[in-house]
Amino acid sequence: MTVSTENVTLPQVSIGDIEVSADGLDIAKAAEIYKEYGCLVVRGLMKAHVEEMSREINMVIQESLDQVEQATKNALGWSTPNGTIWLPAPENFDREMQIMCLPISYKNSSAFTRAAMNPTTLDIVEAVLGPNLELFDTGQALVKEAVGGHPKVLHQDAAYFEHRFEGPMAQLNYVVDTDLNNGCLHVVPGSFKLGVLRHEDTFSHLGLDEKEWPWERSVPIEGKAGDAIFFHVKCIHGSKPNWSDKARPVYICRYRDADDYVIIGATTVESRAEAEKHIKKAKNENERNMMVRGFRKFDAARQQD
Ligand SMILES: O=C(O)CCC(=O)C(=O)O
């Protein structure tokens, strides 16, 4: 399932090749950029959602910090009673844990659901994936804390959730102005055509070999609160630490064809190797999520109930 890519040549792409503005947006052109490079930046697309998403994210950051003393250790780090996932903290922190992922999702946040339903987003996704679309997972909110908040080394999300067909299209949204200093997203345009690459266990879970995939091979995407970055499940991406004096949150919505489903789900090299053994048996049972466009037809072969 995985390939080696030491000598692969990728297209020379600059930020101007992959960005468009939400003002006067040409959906077909945006979809073409995504189809060619596996990534797309739409400036200002999610501006209307910044205020309410920011309010909730800050509230849950505070709630998580208030629960630090109650955290319990697990295989991937720690979790607090509210469900926040924590990683080991850098040395300059006065506690041993730092926030990674907040428990904000479509299940507890109507603001998040409203963001996931943004009609222009759905127009773009439909132009790429087709008319019948569902949400994949329940939304993700990631935080890099101030002055040292964790890096996420370059990786493909397909290492965590490989799909039977095209896989999900992610939309990562900036909640604050985000630049090289506070951990903007980096992408490797064209890398989605490489298939699923071999990943290693890293500090922030599965990542690519940093010698083979140094940051210099990627394009940094600096942007404003409200900018949206779409990327393919096999697009290589990641982000450096947050060296600013404020938290750097993002939230991610993922969409997929209504018939697609996970064939490998993993968070470590070991769990991925185990899941790869069962790939042929993977089914889409229990993976039907909320439809956001079109209709999911009854299909007897899929034994729908
Ligand atoms: O927080 C970030 O910038 C990294 C997000 C990311 O790489 C991911 O969710 O896969």
The ligand as an SDF file (V2000), in Angstrom:
LIG
                    3D

 10  9  0  0  0  0  0  0  0  0999 V2000
   -2.9740   22.2390   13.1380 O   0  0  0  0  0  0  0  0  0  0  0  0
   -2.4190   22.1500   12.0420 C   0  0  0  0  0  0  0  0  0  0  0  0
   -1.9970   23.1240   11.4490 O   0  0  0  0  0  0  0  0  0  0  0  0
   -2.2030   20.8210   11.4120 C   0  0  0  0  0  0  0  0  0  0  0  0
   -3.4460   20.1960   10.9630 C   0  0  0  0  0  0  0  0  0  0  0  0
   -3.1300   18.9100   10.3480 C   0  0  0  0  0  0  0  0  0  0  0  0
   -2.0740   18.7090    9.8490 O   0  0  0  0  0  0  0  0  0  0  0  0
   -4.1010   17.8390   10.3190 C   0  0  0  0  0  0  0  0  0  0  0  0
   -5.1310   17.9420   10.9730 O   0  0  0  0  0  0  0  0  0  0  0  0
   -3.8720   16.8210    9.6590 O   0  0  0  0  0  0  0  0  0  0  0  0
  1  2  2  0
  2  3  1  0
  2  4  1  0
  4  5  1  0
  5  6  1  0
  6  7  2  0
  6  8  1  0
  8  9  2  0
  8 10  1  0
M  END
$$$$
